[in-house]
Amino acid sequence: MKCKKAEKLISRSFDRVLKPREEEELLKHLKECPLCRQKQEEYKNILGILGEQKFPDPKPYFWTRLEPKLKRETSYDSWLTWEKWGLRAIPVSLLFLVLFASLIMVFVPSEQKELSNAEILLQNQNPFVETLPLLEEGRVENENIHLIFTSINGENGARRYFP
């Protein structure tokens, strides 16, 4: 037996709550360990000193003031129970939410939608094919767009159009 367990058993032995098997183990350990015997003597001295002291009587109406406070604390106990269960329910509910969302994503078929220009670029398709008819119309706005596109493809580092 380790000294830590023996110390716990020594403390419990003063309250006389040891089982016969635990008591035998403690006695065996106390025969072998001088440190634990010293602890047992110290505990006996402490209990002897405490037993000799006379504690004062409580003030008048102590119990009448204490009982309402105890009743209020029991009402808080029910709230604390709900709070503990609520705190445990948060991770569980989040887990169910994630599972539900993943099941929806897996089992609900996705519809084909029209791709935006950014998505076309991400798929390595050429967006200039769609803009070519707009640029060939010859309107002023389209010419400005044409100038912008040509400046991007130009070799000038400033990326400006110079005629």
N, C-alpha and C positions, 0 to 999 in steps of 0.2 A: 504494500500500500504506500502511496506517496504521501508526503507531509501535508500537502494542500488538502487532500481528502480527509486525512486524519484531523486536521484543524477544524474542518466543518463538522466532523463527527464529535469532536470534543465539545464544540459549542452546542450541538444538539443534545449531547449527553446530559448537560445540566438541566435541560427541560424534560429529561427522561422519555425521549421519543425514539430511542434506538431499538432496532430489531435485535434479537439475540445474536444473529450471525454478524451484524455490524459491530456489536459490542465486543464479540470475541476477536474480530479483526483489529479493533482499536486497542484492546488490551495487549494483543500480540505486538502491535506496532509500538506501543508505549514502552514495552520492555526493551525493544531494540533501539529506540531513538531518544536520545537525551534532550534534543531540542523540543520535541513535542511534549515530553514530560514537563519541561520548563514552561511551555505555553499553557499546559493544563493547570499548573500551579498559579500562573499569572491570572488566568480566568477565574480560578477559585478565589484569589485575593480580591479581584474586582467585584465579584458577586458578593463576597463577604462585606466589603465596604458599602456597597449599595444596599445590602440588606439591613445594615445597622442604621442607616439614615431614616429619619422620619420625614415624610413628605407632607406638605401643608394640605389642609382640607380645601376643596374648591370654594370659591366665593358664593355668597347666597344667590339663588336663582340662576346658577350656572347652567343647569340642565334645561331650564325653561328657555334660556337664550340660545342654547346650542341646538335643540331639537328643530326649530324652524330652519336653521341653516343647513342641517343635515337633509331635511326634506327638499330644500332647494337644490342641493347637490345631486340628489337622486333624479330630479327632473333634468339636470344637465347631463347626467349619465346616459339617459335615453338619446339625447341629441348627439353625444359623443359616439354612441353606437352607430347611429345613422351616418355620421360623418366618416367613421372608419369604413363602413361599407361603401359609401359614396366614393371615397378615395380609391378603393379597390376596384370599383366598377368602371372608373375612367379608362384604364388601360384595356380592360376587357371590351368595352364598347368601341374603343378605337380599333382594336383588332377585328371585331366584327364588321366595322365600317370599311376597313381596308379589304377584307375578304369579299364583302358584298360588291365593292367597286371593281375588284379584279374579276369577279365572276361576271359582272355586267360587261366588262370589256372583252372577256373571252367569248361569251355566248351570244351577245347581240351582234348581228352582222353589220358591218360598216357599209354605208352607201357610197357609191362613187360620186365624188363631187368635182366640180370644175376647179382646176388648179389656178392659183394666183401667179403673178409674174415672178414673185420671189421663189415660189415652189418650182416653177419652170427652171429658173436659174440653178436651183439646188439639184435638179435632175439632169443637169448638163445638157439642156436643150438650148437652142439658139433663139433668143427673144427678138432678134433683129428681123427675123422672117415675118413676124406679125406686124412690125412697125414699118416695113418697106412700102406697103401700099399707102400708108399715111404720108410718108415723106414724098412720094411721087405725085401727090395731088397738087403741089405747087403753091400752097397757101403760105402766108408770111410766118405764121406760127410754126408750120412744119419745117420751113427753112431754118428757123432758129433751132429747132430740135436737131435738124440735119447738121448744123454747125457744131452743136454740142457733141454729137456722136463722132464727127470727124475729128474734133479736138481731142477726144479720148484716144482715138487710134493714132494720132499724130506722134511724131518723134520729139516734139518740143517738150522739155522738162517742165515748163510752166503750165502746160495743158491749156493753152489759150489758142484761139484761132487767129492766125495771122494770114491775111490774103496775099 
